[in-house]
Amino acid sequence: MQLLQIEVSGIQQFIFESNRLREWRGASALLSRMDHQVLDDVIAGTPVEKIRSRGGVAVLRVPSDAPNEVTVE
């Protein structure tokens, strides 16, 4: 078993460069969708297990015998 961490970069930079609440809300909604819907769709049907996914950071459990590359359609 291996653990894999995936992070969305640039979140803090975006927050500090923009002072518009509407932009923050939109970005927050996109991160939430990635955490709860997109990631689940990507790993569905694979042996990968989501351990944690919040705030643009996901931790996945990947079996040691899993292929090195995954094709997502």
NORNORJO-V808330 format. One record per pair of residues at least 4 apart in sequence whose ideal C-beta (glycine too) atoms are under 6 Angstrom apart, sorted by the first residue. I is the first residue (numbers start at 1). GAP is how many residues later the second one is. If there is no record, write none. Layout:
i,gap
I,GAP
I,GAP
This chain:
i,gap
1,60
1,63
2,60
4,56
4,58
5,54
6,52
7,50
8,48
10,4
11,45
18,5
31,25
33,4
34,4
35,18
35,19
39,14
39,19
42,30
43,5
47,16
47,19
48,12
48,14
49,12
50,10
51,8
51,10
52,7
53,5
62,4
